[in-house]
Amino acid sequence: MGRVAAIDCGTNSIRLLVADVTVREDGSRWLRDVHREMRIVRLGQGVDATGELAPEALERTRLALADYTAIIRRKGAEQVRMVATSATRDARNREDFFAMVRDTLGVDAEVISGDEEARLSFTGAVGDLDPEDGPFVVVDLGGGSTEVVLGSFDGVKAQVEAARSVDIGCVRVTERCLKSDPPTEAQRAEAEAFVRSSLDQAFEVVPVERARTWVGVAGTITTLSAIAQKLPEYDSEQIHLSALSRKEIDETVEFLLSSSHDQRAAIRSIHPGRVDVIGAGALVVSVLAEELAARAGINRLTISEHDILDGIALSIA
């Protein structure tokens, strides 16, 4: 058993997992959480428009990372891996980000490919699922990109068959298409067309028609579950392995896209940093639900609280 620390720095949030990893006799690995935390830093603020990371976004990320570094040292993690995804892949001034991470954390951040991001997400997502429910299509919906992954799980090892990362996410779609709050019908139509054309690129590579179970991970999707369940506050235990029907998805998405900022902010299960982008993320989920129903006959979304962060931790154990 060893103690590891994993950091996932995405377009909207930065997350930390410190965990003890046990390797069983059959070769499977089991994580026991020591500390898990998420902060909204909006690293990808304006990247889609300017092509650069904003100085204030870098500073927000540095402050969060400094706190994470102190936690990692206090908890005694033996190995650390930090992965950075969509926003830093796209930014011209990404070297400023790398230098900041090196100075703050003491290790280099890895900017991984979309395919690697997809593999890690899949590995983290399926560990608590029944292998008999596979093949699985796992969707990791982030701030700047969305990964669609098809694969199987035999109870010990996850096997990815196909994966594709596309440049749609709650921050990117909000900044590009949803200029009003709530958005107009024209803006919603523009966003839906953008999302659908992007997802078509994934479906050309990933044969989702083979899937039996749709699994969704990351903050937008877990928050949709919290809202649909009408939880008084965000509760990971109630959300993990919950499921949403097409009807529940449609109703929740329509509420989010038609509500005002203040109405969404009043819902305690929505993190304040997601209030202004959750509608765009919900729209992506709505299009996915329609496409997966048509292509694979899947009409239910299973939500996992375990995702790329768990996959990162398992990769370094």
C-alpha positions as CSV (number, residue, x, y, z in Angstrom):
1,M,0.0,0.0,0.0
2,G,1.2,3.5,-0.8
3,R,-0.2,7.0,-0.4
4,V,-0.5,9.1,-3.6
5,A,-1.8,12.5,-4.5
6,A,-3.5,13.2,-7.8
7,I,-4.4,16.7,-9.1
8,D,-6.7,17.3,-12.1
9,C,-6.6,20.9,-13.4
10,G,-9.3,21.4,-15.9
11,T,-10.9,24.4,-17.6
12,N,-13.3,25.2,-14.8
13,S,-12.0,23.5,-11.7
14,I,-8.9,22.1,-10.0
15,R,-9.3,19.0,-7.8
16,L,-7.2,17.1,-5.4
17,L,-7.3,13.5,-4.3
18,V,-5.0,12.1,-1.6
19,A,-5.5,8.3,-1.4
20,D,-4.1,5.1,-0.1
21,V,-3.8,2.5,-2.8
22,T,-4.0,-1.2,-2.1
23,V,-2.9,-3.8,-4.7
24,R,-4.9,-7.0,-4.3
25,E,-3.6,-10.5,-5.1
26,D,-5.6,-10.6,-8.3
27,G,-3.8,-7.4,-9.5
28,S,-6.8,-5.1,-9.0
29,R,-6.2,-1.9,-7.1
30,W,-8.4,-0.3,-4.5
31,L,-8.4,3.4,-3.5
32,R,-9.2,4.6,0.0
33,D,-9.8,8.3,0.1
34,V,-7.7,10.3,2.6
35,H,-8.7,13.8,1.3
36,R,-10.8,14.8,-1.7
37,E,-11.4,18.5,-2.6
38,M,-12.6,20.6,-5.5
39,R,-12.3,24.3,-6.2
40,I,-13.6,26.4,-9.1
41,V,-10.8,28.5,-10.5
42,R,-12.0,29.0,-14.1
43,L,-8.5,28.6,-15.6
44,G,-10.0,28.6,-19.1
45,Q,-11.6,32.0,-18.7
46,G,-11.6,33.6,-22.1
47,V,-9.2,31.1,-23.7
48,D,-11.7,30.3,-26.5
49,A,-11.8,34.0,-27.5
50,T,-8.2,35.1,-26.7
51,G,-6.1,32.0,-27.0
52,E,-4.4,32.8,-23.8
53,L,-4.7,32.1,-20.1
54,A,-5.8,35.2,-18.2
55,P,-3.5,36.5,-15.5
56,E,-6.3,36.5,-12.9
57,A,-7.2,32.9,-13.8
58,L,-3.5,31.9,-13.3
59,E,-3.5,33.6,-10.0
60,R,-6.7,31.9,-8.8
61,T,-5.2,28.6,-9.8
62,R,-1.9,29.3,-8.0
63,L,-3.7,30.1,-4.8
64,A,-5.6,26.9,-4.9
65,L,-2.5,24.9,-5.8
66,A,-0.6,26.4,-2.9
67,D,-3.2,25.2,-0.5
68,Y,-3.2,21.7,-2.2
69,T,0.6,21.6,-1.9
70,A,0.3,22.2,1.9
71,I,-2.3,19.4,2.2
72,I,-0.2,16.9,0.2
73,R,2.8,17.5,2.5
74,R,0.7,17.3,5.6
75,K,-0.9,14.1,4.5
76,G,2.4,12.5,3.6
77,A,1.8,11.5,0.0
78,E,4.8,9.6,-1.4
79,Q,4.0,10.3,-5.1
80,V,2.3,13.2,-6.8
81,R,0.9,13.5,-10.4
82,M,-0.8,16.6,-11.7
83,V,-2.6,16.5,-15.0
84,A,-3.8,19.6,-16.9
85,T,-6.3,19.3,-19.7
86,S,-8.2,21.3,-22.2
87,A,-7.5,25.0,-21.3
88,T,-3.7,24.5,-21.1
89,R,-3.6,22.5,-24.3
90,D,-5.2,25.5,-26.1
91,A,-3.3,28.4,-24.6
92,R,-0.4,30.2,-26.2
93,N,1.1,31.3,-22.9
94,R,0.9,27.8,-21.3
95,E,4.6,28.1,-20.3
96,D,3.5,30.6,-17.7
97,F,1.2,28.0,-16.3
98,F,3.9,25.3,-16.3
99,A,6.4,27.6,-14.5
100,M,3.8,28.5,-11.9
101,V,3.0,24.9,-11.2
102,R,6.7,24.0,-10.9
103,D,7.4,26.8,-8.5
104,T,4.3,26.0,-6.4
105,L,4.0,22.3,-6.4
106,G,7.6,21.2,-7.0
107,V,6.7,18.9,-9.9
108,D,5.8,19.4,-13.5
109,A,2.2,19.4,-14.7
110,E,1.5,17.0,-17.6
111,V,-0.7,18.3,-20.4
112,I,-2.2,15.0,-21.6
113,S,-3.8,14.2,-24.9
114,G,-7.5,13.9,-25.2
115,D,-7.2,10.2,-25.7
116,E,-5.1,9.8,-22.5
117,E,-7.7,12.0,-20.7
118,A,-10.4,9.7,-21.9
119,R,-8.6,6.5,-20.8
120,L,-8.0,7.8,-17.3
121,S,-11.6,9.0,-17.0
122,F,-12.9,5.6,-18.1
123,T,-10.6,3.7,-15.6
124,G,-11.8,5.9,-12.8
125,A,-15.5,5.8,-13.7
126,V,-16.2,2.0,-14.1
127,G,-14.5,0.6,-11.0
128,D,-17.7,0.4,-8.9
129,L,-19.9,-0.9,-11.7
130,D,-21.1,-4.4,-12.5
131,P,-19.0,-5.8,-15.4
132,E,-22.1,-7.5,-16.7
133,D,-23.6,-4.1,-17.5
134,G,-20.9,-3.4,-20.1
135,P,-19.8,-2.4,-22.6
136,F,-19.9,1.1,-21.2
137,V,-19.9,4.5,-22.9
138,V,-18.4,6.9,-20.4
139,V,-18.8,10.6,-21.0
140,D,-16.5,13.1,-19.1
141,L,-18.0,16.5,-19.5
142,G,-15.6,19.2,-18.5
143,G,-15.3,23.0,-18.9
144,G,-13.5,23.0,-22.3
145,S,-13.7,19.5,-23.6
146,T,-15.8,16.4,-23.5
147,E,-14.5,12.8,-23.7
148,V,-16.5,10.0,-25.1
149,V,-15.1,6.5,-24.3
150,L,-16.3,3.0,-25.1
151,G,-14.9,0.1,-23.2
152,S,-15.4,-2.8,-20.9
153,F,-14.4,-3.8,-17.4
154,D,-13.8,-7.4,-16.2
155,G,-13.8,-6.6,-12.5
156,V,-10.0,-6.1,-12.4
157,K,-9.0,-4.1,-15.4
158,A,-10.7,-1.6,-17.6
159,Q,-10.2,-2.0,-21.4
160,V,-10.8,1.0,-23.7
161,E,-12.0,0.1,-27.2
162,A,-12.4,3.6,-28.6
163,A,-12.2,7.2,-27.4
164,R,-12.5,10.7,-28.7
165,S,-12.1,14.1,-27.1
166,V,-14.0,17.0,-28.6
167,D,-13.8,20.7,-27.8
168,I,-17.2,21.3,-26.1
169,G,-17.7,21.9,-22.4
170,C,-19.7,24.1,-20.1
171,V,-17.4,27.1,-20.2
172,R,-16.6,26.9,-23.9
173,V,-20.3,26.6,-24.9
174,T,-21.3,29.4,-22.5
175,E,-18.7,31.8,-23.8
176,R,-19.2,31.0,-27.5
177,C,-23.0,30.7,-27.7
178,L,-25.0,31.6,-24.6
179,K,-24.6,35.3,-24.2
180,S,-27.8,36.0,-22.3
181,D,-28.9,34.7,-19.0
182,P,-31.2,32.9,-19.5
183,P,-30.3,32.3,-23.1
184,T,-32.6,33.2,-26.0
185,E,-34.1,30.5,-28.2
186,A,-31.7,31.5,-31.0
187,Q,-28.7,31.2,-28.7
188,R,-29.9,27.8,-27.5
189,A,-30.4,26.7,-31.1
190,E,-26.9,27.9,-32.0
191,A,-25.4,26.1,-29.0
192,E,-27.2,22.9,-29.8
193,A,-26.0,22.9,-33.4
194,F,-22.4,23.5,-32.2
195,V,-22.6,20.7,-29.7
196,R,-24.2,18.3,-32.1
197,S,-21.7,18.9,-34.8
198,S,-18.8,18.4,-32.3
199,L,-20.3,15.2,-30.9
200,D,-20.7,13.8,-34.5
201,Q,-16.9,13.9,-34.6
202,A,-16.8,11.6,-31.6
203,F,-19.4,9.3,-32.9
204,E,-17.5,8.8,-36.1
205,V,-14.7,7.2,-34.0
206,V,-16.5,5.7,-31.1
207,P,-19.1,3.1,-32.0
208,V,-21.5,3.9,-29.2
209,E,-24.2,1.6,-30.6
210,R,-22.2,-1.3,-29.0
211,A,-22.8,0.2,-25.5
212,R,-25.3,-1.1,-23.0
213,T,-24.8,1.4,-20.2
214,W,-24.1,5.2,-20.3
215,V,-22.0,6.5,-17.5
216,G,-21.5,10.3,-16.9
217,V,-18.8,11.8,-14.8
218,A,-17.5,15.2,-13.6
219,G,-19.1,18.2,-12.0
220,T,-21.8,19.2,-14.5
221,I,-23.3,15.7,-14.6
222,T,-23.0,15.0,-10.9
223,T,-24.7,18.4,-10.2
224,L,-27.5,17.5,-12.6
225,S,-28.2,14.4,-10.4
226,A,-28.2,16.5,-7.3
227,I,-30.7,18.9,-8.8
228,A,-33.0,16.2,-10.2
229,Q,-33.0,14.4,-6.8
230,K,-33.8,17.8,-5.1
231,L,-31.0,17.3,-2.6
232,P,-30.9,20.1,0.0
233,E,-27.1,20.2,-0.6
234,Y,-24.5,18.5,-2.6
235,D,-24.1,14.9,-1.3
236,S,-21.6,12.6,-3.0
237,E,-23.0,9.5,-1.4
238,Q,-26.5,10.2,-2.7
239,I,-25.1,11.1,-6.2
240,H,-22.6,8.2,-6.7
241,L,-24.3,5.5,-8.8
242,S,-27.6,7.3,-9.0
243,A,-29.4,7.2,-12.3
244,L,-31.5,9.7,-14.4
245,S,-34.2,8.8,-16.9
246,R,-34.6,10.7,-20.1
247,K,-37.6,12.5,-18.6
248,E,-35.6,13.6,-15.5
249,I,-32.8,14.8,-17.8
250,D,-35.2,16.8,-20.0
251,E,-37.0,18.4,-17.1
252,T,-33.7,19.3,-15.3
253,V,-32.1,20.7,-18.5
254,E,-35.2,22.8,-19.3
255,F,-35.3,24.3,-15.8
256,L,-31.6,25.2,-15.9
257,L,-31.8,26.8,-19.4
258,S,-35.0,28.8,-18.6
259,S,-34.0,29.9,-15.0
260,S,-32.3,33.1,-14.0
261,H,-28.9,33.4,-12.4
262,D,-30.5,34.2,-9.1
263,Q,-32.8,31.2,-9.3
264,R,-29.9,28.8,-9.9
265,A,-27.7,30.5,-7.3
266,A,-30.5,29.8,-4.7
267,I,-30.0,26.0,-5.2
268,R,-27.5,24.9,-2.6
269,S,-26.5,21.8,-4.5
270,I,-25.0,23.9,-7.3
271,H,-21.5,25.1,-6.5
272,P,-21.4,28.9,-6.8
273,G,-18.6,28.6,-9.5
274,R,-21.0,26.5,-11.7
275,V,-24.0,28.7,-11.5
276,D,-23.3,30.7,-14.7
277,V,-22.1,27.7,-16.8
278,I,-24.3,24.8,-15.7
279,G,-27.0,25.6,-18.3
280,A,-24.5,25.0,-21.1
281,G,-23.3,21.8,-19.6
282,A,-26.9,20.6,-19.2
283,L,-27.5,21.4,-22.9
284,V,-24.6,19.1,-23.8
285,V,-26.1,16.3,-21.6
286,S,-29.5,16.8,-23.4
287,V,-28.0,16.4,-26.8
288,L,-26.0,13.3,-25.6
289,A,-29.2,11.8,-24.2
290,E,-31.0,12.2,-27.5
291,E,-28.1,10.8,-29.5
292,L,-27.5,7.8,-27.3
293,A,-31.2,6.9,-27.3
294,A,-31.2,7.0,-31.1
295,R,-27.9,5.3,-31.7
296,A,-27.8,2.7,-28.8
297,G,-31.3,2.6,-27.4
298,I,-30.0,3.8,-24.0
299,N,-32.5,5.9,-22.1
300,R,-30.8,6.1,-18.7
301,L,-27.7,7.9,-17.4
302,T,-25.7,6.4,-14.6
303,I,-23.7,8.9,-12.6
304,S,-20.3,8.1,-11.1
305,E,-18.5,10.3,-8.6
306,H,-15.3,8.5,-9.6
307,D,-13.6,9.9,-12.7
308,I,-10.3,11.1,-14.1
309,L,-9.0,12.0,-10.7
310,D,-9.3,8.4,-9.5
311,G,-7.7,7.2,-12.8
312,I,-4.7,9.5,-12.2
313,A,-4.3,8.2,-8.7
314,L,-4.4,4.6,-9.9
315,S,-1.9,5.3,-12.7
316,I,0.9,6.3,-10.2
317,A,0.4,3.6,-7.6
